């Protein structure tokens, strides 16, 4: 989290917020800090305070592009003019909030749902006794937002255009239906709370997830389906990100070959490749351009495992198939399976190494949903 102040009053509020969220970085005007230190003897005691000097526009641009929650203490008009050229869309813009220097109001400015700015606004307002200002239509109407839910439970939305369509339909009072695979229902029921913005989920027939939702349910004008496999009739799909791919490949593979292998592996376990939450590979593939490019295109992290880590994981899991060829080549007897397991402390292997052309893939699953307990600090 980055907190930017432009006045002496704003700097005082920034320090108040910094005391509540010690992990935040405070960006205070150099001239104001010098004056405050001379007046009251307050000195910077750690690395959480930084000073900025003109230009403010350049400072805000750098922090906006960092992708972390951005709090601006000052006039809303100033902020809007300075960040307007940087705005892309709700999937990529960071959550942005504005506070007046008296701490009377907290305004959710940008990325209210997907970036959780609305949630952060409420939390900050409660913490400092301010009035939260939230203007998104569904929040004003007291309706849940599907993109907020998807972000909190780490699900991929497809297509994005349907988010607006469904929100508009809900505001018009149109009826819709929510379906989820039976295997996800216990987690949804257990974790149902106002913080998760629960929906009235109905079970999707796990035996035939690609069929039309049950005709016994009331007719609806739209449907949302939470499933690992695509349901063509769904207005909007939510793909839970519960898979990690351990990947190996020959030198010089293409992005298309990586994509084909990952899609094939996911299909073998009954999932869409959009259920992946990350890739994992060994130190020997740390610079493999196709792997990094595919992960970048899908905005997924890549875990790089060292030889010692992989060797230890192989010993811990003797059931992992060994390869003398792999051992002669890179010094360890397996790569994909241990790499997949190393990417998450609770990973469980569900697919051993599968060869698709020049690419090998193993899959591990992790617990889902992975809820974010503190929306303010999630992206700090």
C-alpha positions in Angstrom: 0.0 0.0 0.0 1.2 3.5 -0.9 -0.1 6.6 0.9 0.6 10.0 -0.7 0.1 13.3 1.0 0.6 16.8 -0.4 0.1 19.1 2.6 1.1 19.2 6.3 -2.4 18.2 7.3 -2.3 15.3 4.9 1.1 14.2 6.2 -0.4 14.0 9.7 -3.3 11.8 8.5 -0.8 9.7 6.5 1.2 9.0 9.7 -2.1 8.1 11.4 -2.9 5.6 8.7 0.7 4.4 8.8 0.3 3.6 12.5 -2.8 1.5 11.6 -1.1 -0.3 8.7 2.6 -0.5 9.4 3.3 -2.3 6.2 2.3 0.9 4.2 4.8 3.2 2.6 4.1 6.9 3.3 5.1 9.4 0.6 5.3 12.8 2.1 6.3 16.1 0.5 10.0 16.9 1.3 9.3 20.6 2.2 6.5 19.7 4.6 8.5 17.0 6.3 11.4 19.4 6.8 9.1 21.9 8.4 7.4 19.3 10.6 10.7 18.0 11.9 11.9 21.5 12.7 8.6 22.3 14.5 8.1 19.1 16.5 11.3 17.1 16.3 9.6 14.1 14.7 12.2 12.1 12.8 11.8 9.3 10.3 12.5 6.1 12.3 12.3 3.4 9.7 11.9 2.8 6.0 8.1 3.2 5.9 8.4 7.0 5.2 9.7 8.3 1.9 9.8 11.9 0.7 8.8 13.1 -2.7 9.8 16.3 -4.4 8.2 17.8 -7.5 6.8 16.6 -9.7 3.7 15.1 -7.9 2.5 13.8 -11.3 5.7 11.7 -11.8 5.4 10.3 -8.2 1.8 9.3 -8.7 2.5 7.7 -12.1 5.3 5.6 -10.6 3.2 4.4 -7.7 0.1 3.9 -9.9 2.1 1.6 -12.2 3.4 -0.3 -9.2 -0.1 -1.9 -8.9 -0.5 -1.6 -5.1 -3.4 0.1 -3.4 -2.9 3.9 -3.7 -4.3 6.3 -1.1 -4.2 10.0 -2.1 -4.7 12.5 0.7 -5.8 15.7 -1.1 -8.3 17.1 -3.6 -10.0 14.5 -5.8 -9.8 16.8 -8.9 -6.0 16.9 -8.6 -5.7 13.2 -8.5 -8.1 12.6 -11.4 -6.2 15.0 -13.7 -2.9 13.3 -12.9 -3.8 9.6 -13.2 -6.3 9.9 -16.1 -3.7 9.1 -18.8 -2.7 6.0 -16.9 -6.1 4.3 -16.5 -6.5 1.1 -18.5 -9.4 -1.1 -17.3 -10.8 -2.7 -14.1 -8.7 -5.8 -14.5 -5.4 -3.9 -14.5 -5.9 -0.6 -12.6 -4.9 -0.7 -9.0 -7.4 0.3 -6.2 -7.3 4.0 -5.7 -8.8 5.9 -2.8 -8.9 9.6 -1.9 -9.1 11.1 1.6 -9.6 14.7 2.6 -6.8 15.8 4.9 -9.2 16.1 7.8 -10.0 12.5 7.5 -13.8 13.1 7.2 -14.4 11.2 4.0 -12.8 8.2 2.2 -13.7 8.0 -1.5 -13.4 4.8 -3.6 -12.2 6.2 -7.0 -10.9 3.3 -9.1 -11.2 -0.5 -9.3 -14.0 -0.7 -6.8 -14.9 -4.3 -7.3 -12.0 -6.3 -8.9 -9.3 -4.3 -7.1 -11.4 -4.3 -3.9 -11.2 -0.5 -3.5 -14.8 -0.5 -2.2 -13.9 -3.0 0.5 -10.7 -1.1 1.4 -12.7 2.2 1.6 -15.1 0.7 4.1 -12.3 -0.7 6.2 -10.3 2.5 6.3 -13.4 4.6 7.0 -14.2 2.4 10.0 -10.7 2.5 11.3 -10.5 6.3 11.3 -14.1 7.2 11.9 -14.7 8.6 8.4 -17.6 8.5 6.0 -17.1 6.0 3.1 -18.1 7.3 -0.3 -18.9 4.5 -2.7 -20.8 5.2 -5.9 -20.8 1.9 -7.8 -24.4 1.1 -8.7 -24.6 -2.4 -7.3 -23.2 -1.3 -3.9 -25.6 1.7 -3.8 -28.5 -0.8 -4.5 -27.2 -3.2 -1.9 -26.6 -5.9 -4.5 -23.5 -8.3 -4.5 -21.0 -7.9 -7.3 -19.8 -11.0 -9.2 -16.4 -9.6 -10.0 -15.8 -8.8 -6.3 -16.7 -12.4 -5.4 -14.5 -13.8 -8.2 -11.5 -11.8 -7.0 -11.9 -12.8 -3.4 -12.2 -16.5 -4.1 -9.5 -16.3 -6.9 -11.6 -17.3 -9.9 -11.1 -16.3 -13.5 -14.0 -14.5 -15.2 -15.0 -15.3 -18.8 -16.1 -13.4 -20.6 -15.4 -10.0 -18.9 -18.1 -8.3 -20.9 -20.7 -10.4 -19.1 -19.8 -8.7 -15.7 -21.5 -5.5 -16.8 -24.3 -7.4 -18.5 -25.2 -9.2 -15.3 -24.8 -6.2 -13.0 -27.2 -4.3 -15.3 -29.7 -7.2 -15.2 -29.5 -7.4 -11.4 -30.2 -3.6 -11.2 -33.2 -4.1 -13.4 -34.5 -6.8 -11.2 -34.2 -9.5 -13.8 -34.0 -13.1 -12.6 -30.8 -15.1 -12.9 -29.5 -18.4 -11.7 -26.2 -19.3 -10.0 -24.7 -22.8 -10.5 -21.6 -24.4 -9.0 -20.1 -27.8 -9.2 -21.0 -30.0 -6.3 -17.4 -30.3 -5.2 -17.2 -26.5 -4.6 -20.5 -26.2 -2.7 -19.3 -27.2 0.8 -16.5 -24.6 0.6 -19.0 -22.0 -0.6 -21.5 -22.9 2.2 -18.8 -23.0 4.9 -17.3 -19.7 3.9 -20.5 -17.9 3.1 -20.6 -14.5 4.7 -21.3 -10.9 3.9 -17.6 -10.3 3.3 -17.7 -12.9 0.5 -20.9 -11.5 -1.0 -22.6 -15.0 -1.2 -24.9 -16.0 -4.0 -27.7 -18.6 -3.9 -25.7 -21.3 -5.6 -27.5 -24.3 -7.1 -25.7 -27.6 -7.8 -24.5 -28.1 -11.4 -24.8 -31.7 -12.5 -21.3 -33.0 -12.0 -21.9 -35.9 -14.2 -22.7 -33.7 -17.2 -21.1 -30.3 -16.6 -21.2 -29.4 -20.3 -24.9 -29.8 -20.6 -27.6 -27.2 -20.2 -28.3 -26.3 -16.5 -31.2 -28.4 -15.1 -34.6 -27.6 -16.6 -36.2 -28.1 -13.3 -34.9 -24.8 -12.0 -36.9 -21.6 -12.6 -36.3 -19.9 -15.9 -33.7 -17.1 -15.9 -32.5 -14.5 -18.3 -28.9 -15.2 -17.4 -26.7 -17.7 -15.5 -23.4 -17.7 -13.7 -21.6 -21.0 -13.5 -18.7 -21.8 -11.1 -17.0 -24.8 -12.7 -13.6 -26.1 -13.7 -14.9 -26.9 -17.2 -16.7 -24.6 -19.6 -20.4 -24.7 -19.8 -21.2 -23.2 -23.2 -24.8 -22.1 -22.2 -23.5 -20.0 -19.3 -23.7 -16.3 -19.6 -20.6 -16.0 -17.4 -18.1 -18.6 -16.3 -16.1 -18.6 -13.1 -13.0 -20.8 -13.3 -11.5 -21.5 -9.8 -7.8 -21.2 -9.8 -6.8 -24.4 -7.9 -4.1 -25.9 -10.2 -0.4 -25.5 -10.4 1.5 -26.8 -13.4 5.0 -28.2 -13.0 6.6 -27.7 -16.4 9.7 -28.9 -18.3 10.5 -28.6 -21.9 13.2 -28.7 -24.6 15.2 -25.6 -25.2 13.6 -23.3 -27.7 10.0 -24.4 -27.5 7.3 -22.1 -28.7 4.5 -20.4 -26.7 2.0 -22.3 -28.8 3.6 -25.6 -27.8 3.5 -24.7 -24.1 -0.1 -23.6 -24.5 -1.1 -26.9 -26.2 0.6 -29.0 -23.5 -1.0 -27.1 -20.6 -4.4 -27.3 -22.1 -4.0 -31.0 -22.7 -2.8 -31.7 -19.2 -5.7 -29.7 -17.7 -8.2 -31.5 -19.9 -6.9 -34.8 -18.5 -8.1 -33.8 -15.0 -11.3 -32.3 -16.2 -10.3 -28.7 -16.0 -9.9 -25.7 -18.2 -6.4 -24.2 -18.4 -7.9 -21.0 -16.8 -8.0 -23.0 -13.6 -4.2 -22.6 -13.4 -2.9 -20.3 -10.6 0.8 -20.6 -11.5 3.6 -22.4 -13.3 6.6 -24.0 -11.6 9.8 -25.2 -13.1 13.5 -25.9 -12.4 16.5 -23.6 -12.3 17.6 -24.9 -15.7 14.4 -23.4 -17.3 14.5 -20.1 -15.4 15.2 -18.2 -18.7 13.0 -20.3 -21.0 11.3 -17.5 -23.0 8.2 -19.5 -24.0 7.4 -20.4 -20.4 7.8 -16.9 -19.2 5.9 -15.5 -22.1 2.9 -17.8 -21.6 2.8 -17.0 -17.9 3.0 -13.3 -18.7 0.2 -13.5 -21.2 -2.0 -15.1 -18.6 -0.8 -13.0 -15.7 0.4 -16.0 -13.7 3.5 -16.3 -11.5 6.4 -18.6 -12.3 8.1 -20.4 -9.4 11.7 -21.3 -10.1 13.0 -24.2 -8.0 16.6 -24.9 -7.2 18.2 -28.4 -7.6 18.5 -28.9 -3.9 14.8 -28.1 -3.4 13.8 -30.6 -6.1 16.1 -33.3 -4.8 14.6 -32.9 -1.3 11.1 -33.1 -2.6 11.9 -36.3 -4.6 13.1 -37.9 -1.3 10.0 -36.7 0.5 7.8 -38.2 -2.2 9.2 -41.6 -3.2 6.1 -42.3 -5.3 7.2 -39.7 -7.9 8.4 -41.6 -11.1 12.1 -41.3 -11.7 13.9 -40.9 -15.0 17.5 -41.9 -15.5 17.6 -39.7 -18.6 16.5 -36.6 -16.7 19.0 -37.4 -13.9 21.9 -37.7 -16.4 20.8 -34.4 -18.1 20.2 -32.1 -15.1 21.3 -34.0 -12.0 17.9 -34.8 -10.5 15.7 -37.7 -11.4 12.4 -35.8 -11.9 11.4 -32.2 -12.5 7.7 -31.6 -13.2 6.2 -33.4 -10.2 8.5 -31.9 -7.5 8.3 -28.5 -9.1 4.5 -28.6 -9.0 4.6 -29.6 -5.3 7.2 -26.9 -4.4 5.0 -24.1 -5.6 2.5 -24.3 -2.7 2.9 -25.8 0.8 -0.5 -27.6 0.5 -0.1 -28.9 -3.1 -1.2 -32.4 -3.9 -0.1 -34.1 -7.0 -3.0 -35.2 -9.3 -1.3 -35.8 -12.6 2.2 -37.2 -13.1 4.4 -36.0 -15.9 2.6 -36.0 -19.2 4.5 -35.6 -22.4 3.0 -33.4 -25.1 5.6 -32.9 -27.9 8.6 -31.1 -26.5 6.8 -30.1 -23.3 6.2 -32.1 -20.1 3.5 -31.1 -17.5 2.5 -32.4 -14.1 -0.4 -31.0 -12.2 -0.9 -30.4 -8.5 -4.1 -29.0 -6.8 -4.2 -26.6 -3.9 -7.0 -25.9 -1.5 -9.7 -23.6 -2.9 -11.1 -21.1 -2.3 -8.1 -19.2 -1.0 -9.9 -16.3 0.6 -8.2 -13.0 1.2 -8.7 -12.2 4.9 -7.5 -8.6 4.7 -8.4 -6.7 1.5 -6.2 -3.7 2.5 -3.0 -5.6 2.8 -3.6 -8.2 0.1 -1.7 -6.3 -2.6 0.8 -4.4 -0.4 
